[in-house]
Amino acid sequence: MGFNRPQWKFLNTSLQQTNFLSKNIKLPKAGRILLEENYYGKNMLELGCQQIRELVRNSLNSKATAKSYFRSIGINITSIDIKGCYGSKKVDLRKPIDGSFYNKFDIITNSGTTEHIVPLEGQYQAFKNIHLCSKVGGVMIHILPGIGKYYGHCQTYYDYKFFEELSILNNYKLVLMEPIKKREKFLWIGICLIKQFDNMFTEDKKGFFKHIEFIDKKICKRHRKNHSKYM
């Protein structure tokens, strides 16, 4: 996955709303160091090997990977992925993450990653890992597929109520939650959360899974035949 224009706009807005970025500016072009911005020198964890789509990449004068861009503007970024692509650390989010990651990151981005985690039970450990990796006061930015009409992208889809419940169960501050439309029948949703306390991740699995929709692999493949129309 990665960032297209609507998703990049949500990322910018999230960083502004959480005071990592000035309210009146956008993230700068690649290689431009803005020492006065609060994101400078902060630790970021990127889930997946994220790319920046062409139109966004051109406006930033950046290379293809999000990691290379964020590093070029002064952010200390670590990327993790089960396949280890683009030099990321090989991490399976379905398993407990190494303790060296605990309470380390100021910003965590989950842009199109956790929805690919199967089986469904792996979702719980993945979001627990995100919780453990975030510092108190850390920002967790999720850009994920919402429940809609098209189910060919992945097997896991999230309702807005999932993040409302996640916030309640873990004492997060819900900063921002809004639709990010990509196609008529396919909806991305953007959520920005802040970890307010050093509490344990919820053990209420029933409440956690309540608003996640998981579809059969055969249904996913059938919908994927219309890939070019909806993706």
CORUR-V789137 format. One record per backbone hydrogen bond with DSSP energy under -0.5 kcal/mol. NH is the residue of the N-H (numbers start at 1). CO is the residue of the C=O. E is the energy in kcal/mol with one decimal. If there is no record, write none. Layout:
# CORUR-V789137
nh=NH co=CO e=E
nh=NH co=CO e=E
This chain:
# CORUR-V789137
nh=3 co=51 e=-2.1
nh=4 co=2 e=-0.5
nh=8 co=4 e=-2.7
nh=9 co=5 e=-2.3
nh=10 co=6 e=-1.8
nh=11 co=7 e=-2.1
nh=12 co=8 e=-2.4
nh=13 co=9 e=-2.5
nh=14 co=10 e=-2.6
nh=15 co=11 e=-2.2
nh=16 co=12 e=-2.0
nh=17 co=13 e=-2.8
nh=18 co=14 e=-1.5
nh=19 co=16 e=-1.5
nh=20 co=15 e=-2.3
nh=21 co=15 e=-1.8
nh=25 co=22 e=-1.3
nh=30 co=60 e=-3.3
nh=32 co=29 e=-2.0
nh=33 co=31 e=-0.7
nh=34 co=32 e=-0.6
nh=34 co=73 e=-0.5
nh=35 co=33 e=-0.6
nh=37 co=34 e=-1.7
nh=39 co=20 e=-1.4
nh=40 co=37 e=-1.4
nh=41 co=74 e=-3.2
nh=42 co=39 e=-2.2
nh=44 co=42 e=-0.5
nh=44 co=76 e=-2.9
nh=45 co=107 e=-2.7
nh=46 co=44 e=-0.5
nh=46 co=78 e=-3.0
nh=47 co=45 e=-0.6
nh=47 co=109 e=-2.5
nh=48 co=46 e=-0.6
nh=48 co=80 e=-3.3
nh=50 co=48 e=-1.2
nh=51 co=1 e=-1.6
nh=52 co=64 e=-3.3
nh=53 co=3 e=-2.6
nh=53 co=51 e=-0.6
nh=57 co=53 e=-3.1
nh=58 co=54 e=-2.7
nh=59 co=55 e=-1.3
nh=60 co=56 e=-1.4
nh=61 co=57 e=-0.8
nh=61 co=58 e=-0.6
nh=62 co=57 e=-2.1
nh=66 co=50 e=-2.5
nh=67 co=50 e=-0.6
nh=69 co=65 e=-1.4
nh=70 co=66 e=-2.8
nh=71 co=67 e=-2.2
nh=72 co=68 e=-1.4
nh=73 co=69 e=-0.9
nh=73 co=70 e=-0.6
nh=74 co=71 e=-1.4
nh=75 co=70 e=-2.1
nh=76 co=42 e=-2.5
nh=77 co=75 e=-1.1
nh=78 co=44 e=-2.6
nh=80 co=46 e=-2.5
nh=81 co=89 e=-2.5
nh=87 co=84 e=-0.8
nh=88 co=85 e=-1.8
nh=89 co=79 e=-2.7
nh=91 co=81 e=-1.1
nh=91 co=89 e=-0.7
nh=93 co=91 e=-0.8
nh=95 co=92 e=-2.1
nh=101 co=98 e=-2.1
nh=102 co=99 e=-1.4
nh=103 co=132 e=-3.3
nh=104 co=101 e=-1.2
nh=104 co=133 e=-1.3
nh=105 co=133 e=-2.4
nh=106 co=43 e=-2.1
nh=107 co=43 e=-1.9
nh=108 co=139 e=-2.6
nh=109 co=45 e=-2.5
nh=110 co=141 e=-3.1
nh=112 co=110 e=-1.0
nh=112 co=143 e=-2.0
nh=116 co=113 e=-2.1
nh=117 co=114 e=-1.8
nh=118 co=116 e=-0.5
nh=122 co=119 e=-1.9
nh=123 co=120 e=-2.2
nh=124 co=121 e=-0.8
nh=125 co=121 e=-0.8
nh=126 co=122 e=-2.1
nh=127 co=123 e=-2.3
nh=128 co=124 e=-1.9
nh=129 co=125 e=-2.5
nh=130 co=126 e=-1.8
nh=131 co=127 e=-2.0
nh=132 co=128 e=-2.5
nh=133 co=129 e=-2.1
nh=134 co=130 e=-1.5
nh=135 co=105 e=-2.6
nh=137 co=195 e=-4.1
nh=138 co=135 e=-2.2
nh=139 co=106 e=-3.0
nh=140 co=193 e=-2.9
nh=141 co=108 e=-3.2
nh=141 co=139 e=-0.6
nh=142 co=140 e=-0.6
nh=142 co=191 e=-3.0
nh=143 co=110 e=-2.5
nh=144 co=189 e=-2.2
nh=146 co=187 e=-2.9
nh=147 co=158 e=-1.0
nh=149 co=185 e=-0.6
nh=150 co=185 e=-1.2
nh=151 co=149 e=-0.5
nh=155 co=115 e=-0.7
nh=156 co=115 e=-1.0
nh=157 co=213 e=-2.5
nh=158 co=145 e=-2.3
nh=159 co=211 e=-2.0
nh=162 co=159 e=-1.4
nh=163 co=159 e=-0.8
nh=163 co=160 e=-0.6
nh=164 co=160 e=-1.6
nh=165 co=161 e=-2.6
nh=166 co=162 e=-2.6
nh=167 co=163 e=-2.0
nh=168 co=164 e=-1.8
nh=169 co=165 e=-2.9
nh=170 co=166 e=-1.4
nh=171 co=167 e=-0.7
nh=171 co=168 e=-0.6
nh=172 co=167 e=-1.9
nh=173 co=194 e=-2.6
nh=174 co=172 e=-0.6
nh=175 co=173 e=-0.9
nh=175 co=192 e=-2.2
nh=176 co=192 e=-1.5
nh=178 co=190 e=-2.2
nh=180 co=188 e=-4.2
nh=182 co=183 e=-0.5
nh=182 co=186 e=-1.4
nh=183 co=186 e=-1.8
nh=186 co=183 e=-1.0
nh=188 co=180 e=-1.7
nh=189 co=144 e=-3.3
nh=190 co=178 e=-3.1
nh=191 co=142 e=-2.7
nh=192 co=176 e=-3.0
nh=193 co=140 e=-2.5
nh=194 co=173 e=-1.9
nh=195 co=138 e=-2.2
nh=196 co=171 e=-0.7
nh=196 co=194 e=-0.7
nh=199 co=197 e=-1.1
nh=205 co=203 e=-1.7
nh=208 co=204 e=-2.0
nh=209 co=205 e=-2.5
nh=210 co=206 e=-0.7
nh=211 co=208 e=-0.5
nh=212 co=209 e=-1.5
nh=213 co=157 e=-3.0
nh=214 co=212 e=-0.6
nh=215 co=155 e=-2.5
nh=220 co=216 e=-2.1
nh=221 co=217 e=-2.1
nh=222 co=218 e=-2.0
nh=223 co=219 e=-2.2
nh=224 co=220 e=-1.8
nh=225 co=221 e=-0.6
nh=225 co=222 e=-0.8
nh=226 co=223 e=-1.8
nh=227 co=224 e=-1.9
nh=229 co=226 e=-1.0
nh=230 co=226 e=-1.6
nh=231 co=227 e=-2.6
